[in-house]
Amino acid sequence: MCGIVGLFLKDKSLEPRLGELLTEMLITMTDRGPDSAGIAIYGGAGDGLAKITVQSSEPDTDFAKLDQDLKEAIGQPVVMLVKSTHAVLEMPAAQLDAARSALAHLRPGLKVMSVGDSLEIYKEVGLPKDVAKRFDVSKMHGTHGIGHTRMATESAVTTMGAHPFSTGPDQCLVHNGSLSNHNGLRRELIHAGMTFETQNDTEVAAAYVSHKLNEGMNLGQALEAVWTIWMASTPSSWAPRMGLASSATRSPANPP
């Protein structure tokens, strides 16, 4: 049993309050998921810039001079904003792949939470109110976001086991339910070139959507595909609940 919240703002005057509104929504879901919580915020960057959000179990060590080291590695300016165990690294969009590759060598202990033009993901173990406070979520602004409170059922209570999961640029997914055939599907996706950080079934669902998008499907088609394979593994007495967000909120698959 988990809690899912999502908010897409059509009133631009409310964008400075996105984090505040999502925080309130997330906290109301505490009873449905007291183990851990996470939130994805879409906003900022643009103008030829992109960002990578990373997490560390040893932030004092891993984040020390990380922006300088990454700047030297990619030969372009890097701006870093540290928030507790997470850091957002902003650089020219053209250097995004090079920066991610460099991070694996510079700080092999870092975990990538998200990459893209506008997405930032923050998640940790703890009550939703404490996780939101830890990252000052209420002060964040943006256009849309989703959040998740977790009550673990099929994998350990860890930071990496918390939702949302991101497996593609500016894409993330949360869900409440269970994907019983995720181990076999994970093997198929690894064979197709996808990579995984956890044994969580939701990461498999997120990767399946990303894989279908890579194959040329639009977002609507990719969601139908994952829903079909999900329902094939779900008991007939209940249905999973899923939330997905991307920067393409007004694509043909997602009309206003």
Long-range contacts (C-beta under 8 A, 24 or more apart in sequence): 1-32, 1-33, 1-151, 1-153, 1-176, 2-32, 2-33, 2-148, 2-149, 2-150, 2-151, 2-163, 2-174, 2-175, 2-176, 3-28, 3-29, 3-30, 3-31, 3-32, 3-33, 3-148, 3-149, 3-176, 4-29, 4-146, 4-147, 4-148, 4-174, 4-175, 4-176, 4-241, 4-242, 4-243, 5-29, 5-146, 5-147, 5-148, 5-243, 6-144, 6-145, 6-146, 6-147, 6-243, 6-245, 7-144, 7-145, 7-146, 8-143, 8-144, 8-249, 9-143, 9-144, 10-256, 15-43, 15-141, 15-142, 15-143, 16-141, 17-141, 18-43, 18-140, 18-141, 18-142, 18-143, 18-144, 18-145, 19-136, 19-137, 19-138, 19-139, 19-140, 19-141, 19-142, 19-145, 20-138, 20-139, 22-137, 22-145, 22-147, 23-132, 23-137, 23-138, 25-147, 26-128, 26-132, 26-137, 26-147, 26-149, 27-128, 27-129, 27-132, 29-128, 29-147, 29-149, 30-127, 30-128, 30-129, 30-149, 32-149, 32-151, 32-176, 33-128, 33-148, 33-149, 33-150, 33-151, 34-127, 34-128, 34-149, 34-151, 35-125, 35-150, 35-151, 35-152, 35-157, 36-123, 36-124, 36-125, 36-126, 36-131, 36-149, 36-150, 36-152, 36-157, 36-158, 36-159, 36-161, 36-162, 37-123, 37-124, 37-126, 37-127, 37-128, 37-131, 37-132, 37-147, 37-148, 37-149, 37-150, 37-162, 38-121, 38-122, 38-123, 38-124, 38-131, 38-147, 38-148, 38-150, 38-162, 38-163, 38-164, 38-174, 39-121, 39-122, 39-123, 39-131, 39-132, 39-135, 39-137, 39-145, 39-146, 39-147, 39-148, 39-164, 40-114, 40-119, 40-120, 40-121, 40-145, 40-146, 40-147, 40-164, 40-166, 40-172, 40-245, 41-119, 41-120, 41-121, 41-122, 41-137, 41-140, 41-142, 41-145, 42-118, 42-119, 42-142, 42-143, 42-144, 42-145, 42-170, 42-245, 42-247, 43-118, 43-120, 43-140, 43-141, 43-142, 43-143, 44-118, 44-120, 44-141, 44-142, 45-90, 45-117, 45-118, 46-117, 46-118, 48-92, 48-93, 48-94, 49-90, 49-91, 49-92, 49-93, 49-117, 50-90, 50-91, 50-92, 50-93, 50-96, 50-115, 50-116, 50-117, 51-88, 51-89, 51-90, 51-91, 51-115, 51-116, 51-117, 51-118, 51-119, 51-120, 52-88, 52-89, 52-91, 52-96, 52-99, 52-100, 52-103, 52-112, 52-114, 52-115, 53-86, 53-87, 53-88, 53-89, 53-112, 53-113, 53-114, 53-115, 53-119, 53-120, 53-121, 53-122, 54-86, 54-87, 54-89, 54-103, 54-107, 54-110, 54-111, 54-112, 54-113, 55-85, 55-86, 55-110, 55-111, 55-113, 55-123, 55-159, 55-160, 56-85, 56-86, 56-87, 56-107, 56-109, 56-110, 56-111, 57-85, 57-109, 57-159, 58-109, 59-84, 59-85, 59-86, 59-87, 62-107, 62-109, 62-110, 63-87, 66-106, 66-107, 69-106, 70-99, 70-102, 70-103, 70-106, 73-98, 73-99, 73-102, 73-105, 73-106, 74-98, 74-99, 74-102, 83-122, 83-134, 83-135, 83-136, 84-124, 84-134, 84-135, 85-124, 85-134, 85-159, 86-113, 86-122, 86-135, 88-120, 93-117, 96-169, 111-159, 111-160, 111-197, 112-197, 113-166, 114-166, 114-170, 114-172, 115-166, 115-169, 115-170, 116-169, 116-170, 116-171, 116-247, 117-169, 117-170, 117-247, 118-142, 118-143, 118-170, 118-247, 119-166, 119-169, 119-170, 119-171, 119-172, 119-247, 121-164, 121-166, 121-172, 123-148, 123-159, 123-162, 123-163, 123-164, 124-159, 124-162, 125-157, 125-158, 125-159, 125-162, 143-249, 144-245, 144-249, 145-245, 146-172, 146-174, 146-243, 146-244, 146-245, 147-174, 148-174, 148-243, 153-178, 154-178, 154-200, 154-201, 155-198, 155-199, 155-200, 155-201, 158-198, 160-197, 160-198, 160-200, 161-198, 161-200, 163-202, 164-245, 165-200, 165-202, 165-203, 165-205, 165-206, 166-206, 167-194, 167-203, 167-206, 167-207, 167-209, 167-210, 168-206, 168-209, 168-210, 168-213, 168-214, 170-246, 170-247, 170-248, 171-206, 171-209, 171-210, 171-213, 171-244, 171-245, 171-246, 172-206, 172-244, 172-245, 172-246, 173-202, 173-205, 173-206, 173-209, 173-242, 173-243, 173-244, 173-245, 174-202, 174-242, 174-243, 174-244, 175-202, 175-205, 175-240, 175-241, 175-242, 175-243, 176-240, 176-241, 176-242, 177-230, 177-234, 177-238, 177-239, 177-240, 177-241, 177-242, 178-234, 178-240, 179-204, 179-205, 179-230, 179-233, 179-234, 179-240, 180-233, 180-234, 181-229, 181-232, 181-233, 182-233, 185-229, 205-230, 205-242, 209-244, 218-251, 218-252, 218-253, 219-246, 219-248, 219-251, 219-253, 219-254, 220-251, 220-252, 220-253, 220-254, 221-253, 223-253
